[in-house]
């Protein structure tokens, strides 16, 4: 997995799966329950959590590459 394209492909799969399952579910709850500025704030928070999880997966894959080398 030390080839960058392999890692990017795995990140694409992880991002798509998480966005559909977690992000879609959370955003639908926000759309149904919140309005106005509160809705925007919650959506931004969901986006931040999403990118933090992707960053965690990226560092996990980097750690696997370091162990393999």
N, C-alpha and C positions, 0 to 999 in steps of 0.2 A: 504494500500500500504506500510505498515511498514515492510513487509517481504522482505528481500533483493532480493530474486529470482523474486518477482513481479517487483521491480524496474529495475533489470537487464533485464527482458523480455521487459519491456517498452522501455528501452534504446536501446535494439537490434532492436526493431521495428522503433524507431525514427532514429537510425543510418542508417539502411537499406534504409528507405524512403528518407532521406536527401541525402545519397550517390548516390542513383539512380537518383533522380530528380535534385538536385543542383550540386553535384560533377561531375556527368556524363556530364551534360550540359556544365559546366565551363571547364572541361578537354578537351572536344571535341573542344571547341573554341580555347583553347591554342594549341592543336595539329594542328589545321588548320592554325593558324596565326603566331605562334612563333617558333623559331628554336634555337638550341644550349643552351647556358647558360641562356638566357632569359626564355626559356621554362621550364627549371628546376626550376628557381626561382619562376615563376608563379605557377607551380605545388606545390611547397613547401608552398607558400602562401595560396593556396586553401586548402591544408591539415591542415594548422594551423587554418584557419577560421572554417573548419569542426570540429576540436577538441574543439575549443572554444565554438561553438554552442552546442556540446554535453555536455560540462562542464556546460553550462548555463541550459540545460534541467535537468542535474543531480542535480544542486542546487535548481531548481524549484521543483523537486520531493521531495527533502529533506525538503524544506519549507512546502510542503503539509503534509509531515509526521509529522513535528513539530506542525503544526496547529491541526492535528487530535489527537495528544497525549495530 
